[in-house]
Amino acid sequence: MIDVKGKVAIVTGAGQGIGRDIALSLAESGVDIAVVDVNPEGAAKTVSLVEKTGAEGLALQCDIADSANVAECVSRVLDWREQVHFLINNAGITRDNLLLRMKDDQWESVIEVNLTGTYNFTKAVTKHMLKKRFGRVVNIASVIGLIGNAGQCNYAASKAGVIGFTKSVARELAPRGITANAIAPGFIETAMTAKLSDNLRESMLNQIPLGRFGLGRDVAGIVLFLISGLGSYITGQVINCDGGMVMS
Ligand SMILES: NC(=O)c1ccc[n+]([C@@H]2O[C@H](COP(=O)([O-])OP(=O)(O)OC[C@H]3O[C@@H](n4cnc5c(N)ncnc54)[C@H](O)[C@@H]3O)[C@@H](O)[C@H]2O)c1
């Protein structure tokens, strides 16, 4: 049973793409959503779509890599609602380059947003979840964090870091009623993947046994499962959402 109605979620990077689809899927199940994004227009647009479902939304501009910004953002959510039940760490970026051509700022920005941003939000929100002895944290990693990818050593390292971080947090917080899991999407149709060449898209498609690229809604369905009662005995896991691209 999807028993999440009336609860509150923070979804980072929900101004577009997978994050927006997660926000809307949860809203359709009656969850009120704090829509966090560095892009305020995207966040406002997602809130207007959330409100069309009948759930409530709050748009928050925040750079997840900035811990002071994150602390302020979480305190605004707690002014809005007394409890945060679900945290979905989804915001992420790519700055692709081969190792020998990689600029230090490409390395640092990807680690700071994807890994430190996940750390910043998880630390700030689970502090409050601990007091309530309930929480669900879902981190959006990537299959690239499991298998690596030429041209993405920064991104792969950040997402592998997110996976190790998730498992450690899951062990620390399990005794307090908080679960933490990661989802590893494969190739999902969003702005992040739209910029890839036709040749690369074609070769990726050939590696997907289900024969199609994923949708944000495919990822959102797993989030809903993990935060609901259906997923309550699952923690510290990585669930691939990739059409069978990576099988372990
Ligand atoms: N699209 C894919 O195929 C794919 C595959 C595997 C994993 N992922 C992961 O899924 C997540 C979402 O990806 P997407 O494809 O929807 O990307 P996207 O680029 O379409 O959306 C990312 C969102 O995050 C926001 N964002 C970026 N930096 C931010 C920051 N510092 N603070 C706050 N918000 C910030 C952006 O403004 C944007 O709204 C990312 O973590 C990505 O790594 C995507």
The ligand as an SDF file (V2000), in Angstrom:
LIG
                    3D

 44 48  0  0  0  0  0  0  0  0999 V2000
   19.4910   11.5460  -17.0150 N   0  0  0  0  0  0  0  0  0  0  0  0
   20.1590   10.4400  -16.8100 C   0  0  0  0  0  0  0  0  0  0  0  0
   20.2980    9.6070  -17.7100 O   0  0  0  0  0  0  0  0  0  0  0  0
   20.7270   10.1150  -15.4610 C   0  0  0  0  0  0  0  0  0  0  0  0
   21.3440    8.8670  -15.2970 C   0  0  0  0  0  0  0  0  0  0  0  0
   21.8680    8.5280  -14.0750 C   0  0  0  0  0  0  0  0  0  0  0  0
   21.7690    9.4040  -13.0220 C   0  0  0  0  0  0  0  0  0  0  0  0
   21.1870   10.6220  -13.1980 N   0  0  0  0  0  0  0  0  0  0  0  0
   21.1400   11.5010  -12.0450 C   0  0  0  0  0  0  0  0  0  0  0  0
   19.8080   11.9180  -11.8200 O   0  0  0  0  0  0  0  0  0  0  0  0
   19.7990   13.2230  -11.2440 C   0  0  0  0  0  0  0  0  0  0  0  0
   18.9050   14.1370  -12.0690 C   0  0  0  0  0  0  0  0  0  0  0  0
   19.3920   14.1720  -13.4020 O   0  0  0  0  0  0  0  0  0  0  0  0
   18.6050   14.8550  -14.6030 P   0  0  0  0  0  0  0  0  0  0  0  0
   18.9300   14.0580  -15.8110 O   0  0  0  0  0  0  0  0  0  0  0  0
   17.1870   15.0800  -14.2360 O   0  0  0  0  0  0  0  0  0  0  0  0
   19.4080   16.2320  -14.6980 O   0  0  0  0  0  0  0  0  0  0  0  0
   18.9280   17.6810  -15.1570 P   0  0  0  0  0  0  0  0  0  0  0  0
   20.1690   18.4040  -15.5380 O   0  0  0  0  0  0  0  0  0  0  0  0
   17.8020   17.6120  -16.1420 O   0  0  0  0  0  0  0  0  0  0  0  0
   18.3440   18.2960  -13.7940 O   0  0  0  0  0  0  0  0  0  0  0  0
   19.1790   18.5330  -12.6780 C   0  0  0  0  0  0  0  0  0  0  0  0
   18.5400   19.6000  -11.8060 C   0  0  0  0  0  0  0  0  0  0  0  0
   19.4330   19.8360  -10.7110 O   0  0  0  0  0  0  0  0  0  0  0  0
   19.5680   21.2440  -10.5450 C   0  0  0  0  0  0  0  0  0  0  0  0
   20.8660   21.5540   -9.9500 N   0  0  0  0  0  0  0  0  0  0  0  0
   22.0860   21.4870  -10.5300 C   0  0  0  0  0  0  0  0  0  0  0  0
   23.0380   21.9000   -9.6830 N   0  0  0  0  0  0  0  0  0  0  0  0
   22.4080   22.2480   -8.5290 C   0  0  0  0  0  0  0  0  0  0  0  0
   22.8620   22.7660   -7.2850 C   0  0  0  0  0  0  0  0  0  0  0  0
   24.1630   23.0270   -7.0680 N   0  0  0  0  0  0  0  0  0  0  0  0
   21.9450   22.9990   -6.3070 N   0  0  0  0  0  0  0  0  0  0  0  0
   20.6400   22.7640   -6.5330 C   0  0  0  0  0  0  0  0  0  0  0  0
   20.1420   22.2860   -7.7050 N   0  0  0  0  0  0  0  0  0  0  0  0
   21.0300   22.0280   -8.6780 C   0  0  0  0  0  0  0  0  0  0  0  0
   19.4310   21.8190  -11.9460 C   0  0  0  0  0  0  0  0  0  0  0  0
   19.0950   23.2070  -11.9270 O   0  0  0  0  0  0  0  0  0  0  0  0
   18.3430   20.9390  -12.5280 C   0  0  0  0  0  0  0  0  0  0  0  0
   17.0550   21.4500  -12.2770 O   0  0  0  0  0  0  0  0  0  0  0  0
   21.2670   13.6740  -11.2040 C   0  0  0  0  0  0  0  0  0  0  0  0
   21.8100   13.4210   -9.9220 O   0  0  0  0  0  0  0  0  0  0  0  0
   21.9170   12.7820  -12.2280 C   0  0  0  0  0  0  0  0  0  0  0  0
   23.2990   12.6060  -11.9740 O   0  0  0  0  0  0  0  0  0  0  0  0
   20.6620   10.9910  -14.3950 C   0  0  0  0  0  0  0  0  0  0  0  0
  1  2  1  0
  2  3  2  0
  2  4  1  0
  4  5  1  0
  4 44  2  0
  5  6  2  0
  6  7  1  0
  7  8  2  0
  8  9  1  0
  8 44  1  0
  9 10  1  0
  9 42  1  0
 10 11  1  0
 11 12  1  0
 11 40  1  0
 12 13  1  0
 13 14  1  0
 14 15  2  0
 14 16  1  0
 14 17  1  0
 17 18  1  0
 18 19  2  0
 18 20  1  0
 18 21  1  0
 21 22  1  0
 22 23  1  0
 23 24  1  0
 23 38  1  0
 24 25  1  0
 25 26  1  0
 25 36  1  0
 26 27  1  0
 26 35  1  0
 27 28  2  0
 28 29  1  0
 29 30  1  0
 29 35  2  0
 30 31  1  0
 30 32  2  0
 32 33  1  0
 33 34  2  0
 34 35  1  0
 36 37  1  0
 36 38  1  0
 38 39  1  0
 40 41  1  0
 40 42  1  0
 42 43  1  0
M  CHG  2   8   1  16  -1
M  END
$$$$
